């Protein structure tokens, strides 16, 4: 699919795209207690999560996910491009026990799995360090020690796994990347009757008394940020509804604060994110180690600032859907933005001569979304634009409702 974008003013009112992080966690919660998700949007990654829990033995009746029989490990599981589902499911499989062939698409086959393989070594066997691989055995201990630098999603997976078995301890070897997602998982489990305590680099999972989840999947700040950024750079005024109230720990919701620091009006009140453009934007220096998915969101408005933006601690961007250190920088360069990068940081300079560009989405939804922000200012063409379906299949339709001049071919 090709999307041809003309300069447009993005403004109005829109519901936030559904949180993929919450959606997948609430689907996986059905291994502990039933979930009824009234407003579930079937992005590609959400579909993968649904297929996985069904394969593990969860019954699915429309929006209702219910455990009606003993969980089992199937002979084969396919995870598409959903790294979140894969990394959270492997610990769950390890405590159920069995033998399974695991595979995914080309992007997932490139993702490292060393941390989880090393953590389970001696009890669970893996035929390879990457997909496709056969996994066999069972974790019989209620303790695991795991490297925290590769992905927080394994740790979230062990919170589920030990909640399933009645308790356990997770010791994380520092440094711990994306800590905010561990807190998100612990808060969600605790809010539904779990008992998870985080103390420094150790997590104690105690026996829970779980309640069914019935309700909506909350909105996603990182995905909604591309609507906000489009409004900011085109002189708009936007209200994004159905976002969750900002908690007392860092996370993707920090983008609200980052956009405010860059000079836009940006705040959350009563479940709504209010965004207003500014005549003067400024660059910031920020570490994205705890929220790597915000790098494209920050990069999307950085070229329009009057000072440089430095995005630090970008090492883990190499193992996203694409090598985002490279794809963020290359995409900006195509729009005639001055940018430099190395393994530690991306530096984006003020660019007064941004030009219309044509890009091809490198099978990375956030790169296409970032490119759309620049295109609403100067025009652009995005090939392989359906890649946004991974997380937000309503992306282009939502933007058209906000005034985007888009031709879809």
VENLINNOR-V625022 format. One record per pair of residues at least 24 apart in sequence whose C-alpha atoms are under 6 Angstrom apart, sorted by the first residue. I is the first residue (numbers start at 1). J is the second residue. D is the distance in whole Angstrom. If there is no record, write none. Layout:
# VENLINNOR-V625022
I J D
I J D
This chain:
# VENLINNOR-V625022
1 384 5
1 385 5
1 386 6
1 409 6
2 382 6
2 383 5
2 385 6
2 408 6
2 409 5
3 381 6
3 382 5
3 407 6
3 408 5
4 381 5
4 406 6
4 407 5
5 379 5
5 380 5
5 405 6
5 406 5
6 379 5
6 405 5
7 376 4
7 377 5
7 378 5
7 379 5
8 376 5
8 404 5
8 405 6
9 234 5
9 236 6
10 231 5
10 236 5
10 402 5
10 403 5
11 231 6
11 236 5
11 237 5
11 238 5
11 402 5
12 238 5
12 402 6
13 238 6
13 239 5
13 240 6
14 240 5
15 240 5
15 241 5
15 242 6
16 219 5
16 224 5
16 240 6
16 241 6
16 242 6
17 219 5
17 220 6
18 218 6
18 219 4
18 220 5
19 218 6
19 219 5
19 220 4
23 217 6
30 65 6
30 66 6
33 212 5
34 65 5
34 66 4
34 212 5
35 64 6
35 65 5
35 212 6
35 213 5
35 214 6
36 63 5
36 64 4
36 214 5
37 63 5
37 215 6
37 216 6
38 215 6
38 216 5
39 216 6
43 389 6
43 390 6
43 391 5
43 392 6
43 393 6
44 390 5
45 82 5
45 390 6
48 79 6
49 85 6
73 98 6
75 100 4
76 100 5
76 101 5
77 102 5
78 103 5
78 104 5
79 104 5
80 104 4
80 105 5
81 105 5
81 108 5
87 153 6
87 154 5
88 153 5
88 154 5
88 157 4
91 157 5
91 158 5
92 161 5
94 138 5
94 139 5
95 138 6
95 139 5
97 137 6
97 138 4
98 136 6
98 137 6
99 135 6
99 136 4
100 134 6
100 135 5
101 133 6
101 134 4
102 132 6
102 133 5
103 131 5
103 132 4
107 321 6
115 147 6
119 145 6
119 146 5
142 168 4
143 168 6
143 169 5
143 170 6
144 170 5
145 170 6
145 171 5
145 172 6
146 172 5
146 173 6
147 172 6
147 173 5
148 172 5
148 173 5
148 174 6
148 175 6
148 176 4
149 175 5
149 176 5
149 177 5
152 178 6
156 182 6
156 185 6
166 207 4
167 205 5
167 206 4
167 207 5
168 205 5
169 203 6
169 204 5
170 202 6
170 203 5
171 202 5
172 201 5
177 289 6
177 290 6
178 290 4
178 291 6
179 290 6
180 250 6
180 251 5
219 243 5
221 252 6
221 253 5
222 252 6
230 373 5
232 277 4
234 377 6
235 277 5
236 277 6
237 275 6
237 276 4
238 275 5
239 273 6
239 274 5
240 272 6
240 273 5
241 272 5
242 271 6
243 271 5
243 272 6
244 271 6
245 271 6
251 291 6
252 291 6
281 305 4
282 306 5
282 307 5
283 307 5
283 308 5
283 309 4
284 309 5
285 309 6
285 310 5
285 311 6
286 311 5
286 312 6
287 311 6
287 312 5
287 313 6
289 313 5
296 370 6
300 370 5
303 350 5
303 351 5
305 350 6
306 350 5
307 350 6
308 348 6
308 349 4
308 350 6
309 347 6
309 348 5
310 346 6
310 347 5
311 345 5
311 346 5
312 345 4
313 344 5
313 345 6
314 344 5
314 345 6
315 343 6
315 344 6
321 364 5
322 364 6
356 380 5
358 382 6
360 384 6
363 387 6
